[in-house]
Amino acid sequence: MKVILVNGSPHEKGCTYTALTEVSKTLIEEGIDTEIFWLGTKPIAGCIACQSCAKTGDCVFHDKVNEFLDLAEGADGFIFGSPVHYAAASGAITSFMDRVFYCDSLGKGNTTFYMKPAAAVISARRAGTTATFDQLIKYFTIKEMPVVSSRYWNMVHGAKPEYVLKDE
């Protein structure tokens, strides 16, 4: 079994990564393989609904989206992590998820995510976490993915990774 954790932060080893790493440790303890997929810092264009993915199976823009879709086909579950930017998910992960889920619907046969469990992990200095959490889990429900919950909100608070580790 393998779970892909998507780091939607522009900071490769920042607060979102720290939260995802904690989740990854628990999954590994349970015998589940994990891989953290970082979106990076290059711009990710939003979906233009050109429907090229319906013909080719790939998004017309050749960036992290196609790389992820190829990797995602072999995954059994997903965790998408995002920092809060102005009370919403980062622009990069929003564009990324719009294109990933649209491309899967048209070009990948609508099977990459269907009935595979997913969770969202949100990182913020102070506020905006619940709105961001709600924003991300809507992708899962539209694709009929079981949403993995926890005993409390899937979010961490802190301006630096070391503060995230102290967030109880």
MARKE-377692 format. One line per 10 residues: number of its first residue (from 1); their letters; for each residue x, y, z of N, C-alpha, C. Coordinates in Angstrom, 1 decimal. Each point is the difference from the previous one (the first is absolute). Layout:
% MARKE-377692
NUM	a	X,Y,Z,X,Y,Z,X,Y,Z | ...
***
This chain:
% MARKE-377692
1	mkvilvngsp	0.8,-1.2,0.0,-0.8,1.2,0.0,0.9,1.2,0.0 | -0.4,1.1,-0.8,0.8,1.2,-0.1,-0.9,1.2,0.1 | 0.4,1.0,0.7,-0.7,1.3,0.1,1.0,1.1,-0.4 | -0.5,0.8,-0.9,0.7,1.2,-0.5,-0.5,1.2,0.8 | 1.0,0.7,0.6,-0.3,1.2,0.7,0.5,1.2,-0.8 | -0.9,0.9,-0.3,0.4,1.2,-0.9,0.2,1.2,0.9 | 1.2,0.5,-0.2,0.4,1.3,0.7,-0.3,1.2,-0.9 | -1.0,0.7,0.3,-0.5,1.1,-0.8,0.6,1.3,0.4 | 1.1,0.0,0.8,0.6,1.2,0.5,1.2,0.4,-1.0 | 0.3,1.2,-0.1,1.2,0.4,-0.8,1.3,-0.3,0.8
11	hekgctytal	-0.2,-0.3,1.3,1.2,-0.3,0.8,0.1,-1.5,0.1 | 1.1,-0.5,-0.6,0.1,-1.5,0.0,0.1,-0.6,1.3 | 0.6,0.6,1.0,0.1,-0.6,1.3,-0.6,0.9,1.1 | -1.1,0.6,-0.3,-0.6,0.9,0.9,-1.1,-0.6,0.9 | -0.9,0.8,0.4,-1.0,-0.5,1.0,-1.0,-1.1,-0.6 | -0.4,0.2,-1.2,-0.8,-1.1,-0.7,0.7,-1.3,-0.1 | 1.3,0.1,-0.4,0.8,-1.2,-0.1,0.2,-0.7,1.4 | 0.1,0.8,1.0,0.2,-0.5,1.4,-1.3,-0.8,0.4 | -1.1,0.6,-0.3,-1.3,-0.7,0.3,-0.1,-1.3,-0.8 | 0.3,0.1,-1.3,-0.1,-1.2,-0.8,1.0,-1.1,0.4
21	tevsktliee	1.1,0.4,0.5,1.1,-0.9,0.5,-0.6,-0.8,1.2 | -0.7,0.7,0.9,-0.5,-0.6,1.2,-1.1,-1.1,-0.4 | -0.8,0.4,-1.0,-1.0,-1.0,-0.5,0.7,-1.2,-0.6 | 1.1,0.3,-0.8,0.7,-1.0,-0.7,0.6,-1.0,1.0 | 0.6,0.5,1.1,0.5,-0.9,1.1,-1.0,-1.0,0.5 | -1.2,0.5,0.2,-1.0,-0.9,0.5,-0.4,-1.0,-1.0 | -0.1,0.4,-1.2,-0.4,-1.0,-1.1,1.1,-1.1,-0.1 | 1.3,0.5,0.0,1.1,-1.0,-0.1,0.0,-1.0,1.2 | -0.4,0.5,1.2,-0.1,-0.9,1.2,-1.1,-1.0,-0.3 | -1.0,0.3,-0.8,-1.0,-0.9,-0.3,0.3,-0.9,-1.2
31	gidteifwlg	1.2,0.1,-0.5,0.4,-0.8,-1.2,-0.4,0.5,-1.3 | -0.4,1.3,-0.1,-0.4,0.6,-1.2,1.2,0.8,-0.6 | 0.3,-0.2,-1.3,1.0,0.8,-0.7,-0.5,1.4,-0.2 | 0.9,0.9,0.1,-0.4,1.4,-0.3,1.0,0.7,-0.9 | -0.5,1.0,-0.7,0.9,0.9,-0.8,-0.6,1.4,0.0 | 0.9,0.9,0.4,-0.4,1.4,0.0,0.4,0.6,-1.4 | -1.1,0.6,-0.6,0.1,0.6,-1.3,-0.1,1.5,0.2 | 1.1,0.7,-0.3,0.1,1.5,0.2,-0.4,0.7,-1.3 | -0.9,1.0,0.0,-0.4,0.7,-1.2,1.2,0.9,-0.5 | 0.8,0.4,0.9,1.1,0.9,-0.4,-0.3,1.5,0.0
41	tkpiagciac	0.8,0.7,-0.7,-0.2,1.5,0.0,-0.3,0.5,-1.4 | 0.0,-0.8,-1.0,-0.3,0.5,-1.3,-1.5,0.2,-0.1 | -0.4,1.0,-0.8,-1.4,0.3,-0.1,-0.8,-1.2,-0.6 | -1.2,-0.2,0.6,-0.9,-1.1,-0.6,-1.2,0.7,-0.5 | -0.2,0.0,-1.3,-1.2,0.7,-0.6,-1.3,-0.7,0.4 | -1.0,0.8,0.0,-1.3,-0.6,0.3,-0.6,-0.7,-1.3 | -1.0,-0.8,0.3,-0.6,-0.8,-1.1,-0.7,1.0,-1.0 | 0.2,-0.3,-1.3,-0.7,0.9,-1.0,-1.1,-0.8,-0.7 | -0.3,-1.2,0.5,-1.1,-0.8,-0.5,0.0,-0.2,-1.5 | 1.3,-0.2,-0.5,0.2,-0.2,-1.4,-0.4,-1.4,-0.5
51	qscaktgdcv	-0.1,-0.9,1.0,-0.4,-1.4,-0.2,1.0,-0.8,-0.8 | 1.3,0.5,-0.1,1.0,-0.8,-0.7,0.3,-1.3,0.7 | -0.2,0.0,1.3,0.2,-1.2,0.8,-0.9,-1.1,-0.4 | -1.2,0.3,-0.5,-0.9,-1.0,-0.4,0.5,-0.7,-1.2 | 0.8,0.6,-0.9,0.6,-0.6,-1.2,1.3,-0.7,0.3 | 0.9,0.6,0.8,1.3,-0.5,0.2,0.2,-0.7,1.3 | -0.8,0.2,1.0,0.1,-0.6,1.3,0.9,0.9,1.0 | 0.6,1.0,-0.6,0.9,0.9,0.8,-0.5,1.5,-0.2 | 0.3,0.8,1.0,-0.3,1.4,0.0,0.9,0.6,-1.1 | -0.5,1.0,-0.7,0.7,0.7,-1.0,1.2,0.8,0.5
61	fhdkvnefld	0.0,0.4,1.3,1.1,0.6,0.7,0.9,-1.1,0.5 | 1.3,0.0,-0.3,0.9,-1.1,0.5,0.7,0.5,1.2 | -0.5,-0.3,1.1,0.6,0.4,1.3,-0.3,-1.1,1.0 | -0.1,0.4,1.3,-0.1,-0.9,1.1,-1.4,-0.8,-0.1 | -0.9,0.5,-0.7,-1.3,-0.6,-0.1,0.1,-1.4,-0.6 | 0.6,0.0,-1.2,0.2,-1.3,-0.7,0.9,-1.0,0.7 | 1.0,0.6,0.6,0.9,-0.8,0.8,-0.7,-0.7,1.2 | -0.9,0.8,0.7,-0.8,-0.6,1.1,-1.0,-1.0,-0.5 | -0.7,0.3,-1.1,-1.0,-0.9,-0.5,0.6,-1.4,-0.3 | 1.2,0.0,-0.6,0.7,-1.3,-0.3,0.3,-0.7,1.3
71	laegadgfif	0.4,0.7,1.0,0.4,-0.6,1.3,-1.3,-0.5,0.7 | -1.1,0.8,-0.1,-1.2,-0.2,0.8,-0.7,-1.3,-0.4 | 0.2,-0.4,-1.2,-0.8,-1.2,-0.5,0.4,-1.2,0.9 | 1.2,-0.1,0.5,0.4,-1.1,0.8,-0.2,0.2,1.5 | -0.6,1.1,0.4,-0.2,0.2,1.4,-1.4,-0.5,0.5 | 0.0,-0.3,1.3,-1.2,-0.5,0.7,-0.7,1.0,0.8 | 0.6,1.1,0.2,-0.6,1.1,0.8,0.8,1.3,-0.2 | -0.6,1.1,0.5,0.7,1.3,-0.2,-0.2,0.9,1.2 | 1.0,0.9,0.2,-0.2,1.0,1.0,0.5,1.3,-0.7 | -0.8,1.0,0.0,0.4,1.3,-0.6,0.2,1.0,1.1
81	gspvhyaaas	1.2,0.6,0.0,0.3,1.0,1.0,0.1,1.4,-0.6 | -0.5,1.0,0.7,0.1,1.3,-0.5,0.2,1.0,1.2 | 0.8,1.0,-0.3,0.0,1.1,1.0,-1.2,0.9,-0.3 | -0.4,0.8,1.0,-1.0,1.0,-0.2,0.6,1.3,-0.6 | -0.5,0.4,-1.1,0.4,1.3,-0.6,-1.3,0.8,-0.2 | -0.1,1.1,0.8,-1.2,0.8,0.0,-1.3,-0.7,0.1 | 0.0,-0.8,1.1,-1.2,-0.8,0.4,-0.5,-1.0,-1.0 | 1.0,-0.5,-0.8,-0.4,-1.1,-1.0,1.3,-0.8,-0.3 | -0.2,-1.1,-0.7,1.1,-0.8,-0.4,1.0,0.8,-0.9 | 1.2,-0.4,-0.1,1.0,0.7,-0.8,-0.5,0.0,-1.5
91	gaitsfmdrv	0.4,1.0,-0.7,-0.4,0.1,-1.4,0.6,-1.2,-0.8 | 1.2,-0.4,0.4,0.6,-1.1,-0.7,-0.8,-1.3,0.1 | -0.4,-0.4,1.2,-0.7,-1.2,0.2,-1.4,0.1,-0.5 | -0.6,1.1,0.0,-1.3,0.2,-0.6,0.0,-0.2,-1.5 | 1.0,0.6,-0.7,0.1,-0.2,-1.4,0.4,-1.5,-0.3 | 0.9,-0.5,0.8,0.4,-1.4,-0.2,-1.2,-1.0,0.2 | -0.8,0.2,1.0,-1.1,-0.9,0.2,-1.1,0.2,-1.0 | -0.3,1.2,-0.4,-0.9,0.2,-1.1,0.3,-0.8,-1.2 | 1.3,0.1,-0.4,0.5,-0.7,-1.2,0.1,-1.5,0.2 | 0.5,-0.4,1.1,0.1,-1.5,0.3,-1.4,-0.7,0.0
101	fycdslgkgn	-0.9,0.6,0.7,-1.3,-0.6,0.0,-0.8,0.1,-1.3 | 0.1,1.1,-0.7,-0.6,0.2,-1.3,0.6,-1.0,-1.0 | 1.3,-0.1,0.0,0.7,-0.9,-0.9,-0.4,-1.5,0.2 | -0.1,-0.3,1.3,-0.4,-1.4,0.4,-1.4,-0.3,-0.5 | -0.9,1.0,0.1,-1.4,-0.2,-0.5,-0.1,-0.2,-1.5 | 0.9,0.7,-0.7,-0.1,-0.1,-1.5,1.0,-0.9,-0.6 | 1.2,0.1,0.4,1.1,-0.7,-0.7,0.5,-1.3,0.6 | -0.1,-0.2,1.3,0.5,-1.1,0.7,-1.1,-1.1,0.3 | -1.1,0.2,-0.5,-1.1,-1.0,0.1,-0.7,0.1,1.3 | 0.2,1.0,0.8,-0.8,0.2,1.2,0.2,-1.1,1.0
111	ttfymkpaaa	1.2,-0.6,0.0,0.3,-1.1,0.9,1.2,0.3,1.0 | 0.8,1.0,-0.3,1.1,0.2,0.8,-0.3,0.3,1.5 | -1.1,0.6,0.3,-0.4,0.4,1.3,-1.3,-0.7,0.5 | -0.8,-0.6,-0.8,-1.2,-0.5,0.3,0.1,-1.1,1.2 | -0.7,0.3,1.0,-0.1,-0.9,1.2,1.4,-0.2,0.7 | 0.9,0.9,-0.2,1.3,-0.1,0.7,-0.1,1.1,1.1 | 0.4,-0.4,1.2,-0.1,0.9,1.2,0.9,1.2,-0.2 | -0.5,1.2,0.5,0.8,1.2,0.0,-0.2,0.8,1.2 | 1.0,0.8,0.3,-0.1,0.9,1.2,0.7,1.3,-0.4 | -0.3,1.1,0.7,0.6,1.3,-0.2,0.7,0.4,1.3
121	visarragtt	1.1,0.6,-0.1,0.8,0.5,1.2,0.2,1.4,-0.3 | -0.3,0.9,1.0,0.1,1.4,-0.2,0.9,0.6,1.0 | 0.8,1.0,-0.5,1.0,0.6,0.9,-0.2,1.5,-0.1 | -0.1,0.6,1.2,-0.2,1.5,0.1,0.8,0.6,1.2 | 0.3,1.2,-0.1,0.5,0.7,1.1,-1.0,0.2,1.0 | -1.2,0.5,-0.4,-1.1,0.2,1.0,-1.4,-0.4,-0.5 | -0.4,0.5,-1.1,-1.4,-0.3,-0.4,-0.2,-0.3,-1.5 | -1.2,-0.4,-0.4,-0.3,-0.3,-1.3,0.0,-1.5,-0.3 | 0.3,-0.8,1.0,0.2,-1.4,-0.1,-1.3,-0.7,-0.4 | -1.1,0.3,0.6,-1.3,-0.7,-0.2,-0.5,0.2,-1.4
131	atfdqlikyf	0.2,1.3,-0.5,-0.5,0.3,-1.4,0.9,-0.7,-1.0 | 1.3,-0.1,0.3,0.9,-0.7,-0.9,-0.3,-1.5,0.0 | -0.2,-0.6,1.2,-0.3,-1.4,0.1,-1.3,-0.3,-0.8 | -1.0,0.8,0.1,-1.2,-0.2,-0.7,0.2,0.1,-1.5 | 0.8,0.9,-0.4,0.4,0.2,-1.4,0.6,-1.3,-0.6 | 0.9,-0.6,0.7,0.7,-1.1,-0.6,-0.8,-1.3,0.1 | -0.8,-0.2,1.0,-0.8,-1.3,0.1,-1.1,0.0,-1.1 | -0.4,1.1,-0.5,-1.0,0.0,-1.1,0.5,-0.8,-1.2 | 1.3,0.1,-0.3,0.5,-0.8,-1.1,-0.3,-1.5,0.2 | 0.2,-0.4,1.3,-0.1,-1.4,0.3,-1.4,-0.5,-0.2
141	tikempvvss	-1.0,0.8,0.5,-1.4,-0.4,0.0,-0.5,0.0,-1.5 | 0.5,0.9,-0.8,-0.4,0.0,-1.4,0.4,-1.3,-0.7 | 1.2,-0.5,0.4,0.6,-1.2,-0.7,-0.4,-1.3,0.8 | -0.9,0.1,0.9,-0.5,-1.2,0.7,1.1,-0.7,0.8 | 0.9,0.8,0.6,1.1,-0.5,0.8,-0.5,0.1,1.5 | 0.2,-1.1,0.7,-0.3,0.0,1.5,1.0,1.1,0.6 | -0.6,0.8,0.8,0.8,1.1,0.7,0.4,-0.6,1.3 | 1.4,0.0,0.2,0.5,-0.5,1.3,0.0,1.2,1.0 | -0.6,-0.3,1.1,-0.1,1.0,1.1,1.0,-0.4,1.1 | -0.1,0.8,1.1,0.9,-0.3,1.1,-0.8,0.4,1.3
151	rywnmvhgak	0.7,-0.1,1.1,-0.7,0.3,1.3,-0.2,1.5,0.1 | 0.7,0.8,-0.8,-0.1,1.4,0.1,0.3,0.5,-1.4 | -0.1,1.3,-0.2,0.2,0.6,-1.3,1.4,-0.3,-0.6 | 0.1,-0.3,-1.2,1.3,-0.4,-0.7,0.8,1.3,-0.3 | 0.4,0.7,1.0,0.7,1.2,-0.2,1.1,0.3,1.1 | 1.0,0.7,-0.4,1.0,0.4,1.0,0.2,1.5,-0.1 | 0.5,0.6,1.1,0.2,1.4,0.1,1.5,0.3,0.4 | 0.5,1.0,-0.7,1.4,0.4,0.3,0.6,0.7,-1.2 | 0.8,1.0,0.3,0.7,0.7,-1.1,1.3,-0.6,-0.5 | 0.5,-1.0,0.8,1.2,-0.7,-0.4,-0.2,-1.5,0.3
161	peyvlkde	0.8,-0.8,-0.7,-0.2,-1.5,0.2,0.2,-0.4,1.5 | 0.9,0.6,0.7,0.2,-0.3,1.4,-1.2,0.4,0.9 | -0.8,1.0,-0.5,-1.2,0.3,0.8,-1.1,-1.0,-0.3 | 0.0,-0.5,-1.2,-1.0,-1.0,-0.4,0.2,-1.2,0.9 | 1.2,-0.4,0.3,0.3,-1.2,0.8,-0.5,0.2,1.4 | -0.1,1.3,0.5,-0.5,0.3,1.3,-1.5,0.2,0.1 | -0.7,0.0,-1.2,-1.4,0.2,0.0,-0.7,-1.3,0.5 | -0.6,0.1,1.2,-0.6,-1.1,0.6,-1.5,0.0,-0.3
***
